[in-house]
Amino acid sequence: MGFTFEAIYENGVLRPTQPLPFEENERVCVTVESPLDLVRRSFGALEWKGDPKVLEHFALGPIEEL
């Protein structure tokens, strides 16, 4: 069974924002992507010709380097 869930990284630990459907001590495989990774992968699909930082701004909100 595969699914996507949101988590918060704090003090070296990923903490899911919702309960997960696993048994205690069950082993799972984890793939981690940040929202910024998803935006960067989307540049080609959107045929964005402008500054990548501007697209990140619209997709994720203000980014300090803008």
C-alpha positions in Angstrom: 0.0 0.0 0.0 1.5 3.4 -1.0 0.3 6.8 -0.1 1.5 10.4 0.5 1.3 12.2 3.8 2.5 15.4 5.3 5.1 15.5 8.1 7.0 18.1 10.0 10.7 17.8 10.6 11.7 18.9 14.1 14.6 17.9 16.4 15.9 15.4 13.9 12.6 13.5 13.6 9.9 13.5 11.0 6.5 13.8 12.7 3.4 13.0 10.6 0.6 15.5 10.9 -2.0 12.7 10.9 -2.1 9.1 12.2 -0.5 6.5 10.0 -2.0 3.0 9.2 0.9 0.9 10.4 1.4 -1.5 13.2 3.8 -0.7 16.0 7.4 -1.5 15.0 6.4 -2.2 11.4 9.2 -1.6 8.9 8.4 0.8 6.0 10.3 2.4 3.2 10.2 6.2 3.1 10.8 8.5 0.2 11.1 12.2 1.1 10.4 15.2 -1.1 10.0 18.8 0.0 7.3 21.0 -1.6 10.2 22.9 -3.3 11.3 19.7 -5.0 7.8 19.3 -6.5 7.8 22.8 -7.8 11.2 22.5 -9.4 10.1 19.3 -11.1 7.1 21.1 -12.5 9.0 23.8 -14.3 9.2 21.8 -17.6 5.6 20.7 -17.4 4.4 24.3 -17.0 6.7 25.5 -19.8 7.7 28.3 -17.5 10.1 30.6 -19.3 10.6 33.1 -16.5 12.8 33.2 -13.4 12.4 30.0 -11.3 12.4 32.0 -8.1 9.2 33.8 -9.3 7.5 30.5 -9.9 8.6 29.3 -6.5 7.1 32.4 -5.0 3.7 31.8 -6.6 3.7 28.1 -5.7 5.1 28.2 -2.2 4.7 31.8 -1.0 7.5 34.3 -0.3 11.1 32.9 -0.5 13.8 34.9 1.3 16.2 35.0 -1.7 13.6 36.8 -3.9 
